[in-house]
Structure formats: structure tokens, C-alpha cells
Amino acid sequence: MFVNKSNSIQLKVPIAHYRGTAEETILLDTGATENFIDQTTVDKLRLGTKRIPYARPVYNVDGTLNRAGSITKACDLLVTQENKKEQTRFFVTNLGRD
């Protein structure tokens, strides 16, 4: 676990996919309204996505629209925590450095 100067928490977690396992750094944001995944991670791991029925605007912390534009795709992933498995939807966007 790593806490950076802006008080965000970053964790390294294993991600299993059809080609094997990769370790990725995730940002834990307890104030986020949904689950998000970076487009670069989706491309790198070749994760499947699907179009969502309507575009979702993305707002920055200061209330301005995110320059990456609205979210149009989602990725449904199986999240495992100890013995519990749950399919979870992640909205695909550009998360920048985080």
C-alpha cells in the first residue's frame, strides 16, 4: 500500500485474465460514485468492453467536465475477495496518472 502526498491510497493487486495474471496498481477512492478502469489498462490486458446505453459525463473534483470526454464503454470483471466472487462493472475512462 502506498499513500501519496495527495492522500490517495494506491494498492498493487493481481489481475487474472485469459492470458494469465498481471499485477496492476489501483487507486482506492472511497469518494468515487462508481468503479472505473483506465483505458490503458483495458488495452494492455485486452479486456473485453461493451457499449453502455447512454454516454455518462465525467466530472473532475473541481466540478469541471473531464477533458477525456464522456464514458461510452464498460468492462464487467469478476472481483474476488477471499472466498467471495462478484461480477462488478467498471466504467472505462482516462484516469491519467492515477
Buried (B, 14 or more C-beta within 10 A) or exposed (E): EEEEEEEEEEEEEEBEEEEEEEEBEBBEEEEEEEBBBBBEBBEEBEBEBEEBEEEBEBEEEEEEEBEEEEBBBBBEBEEEEEEEEEEEEBBBBBBEEE
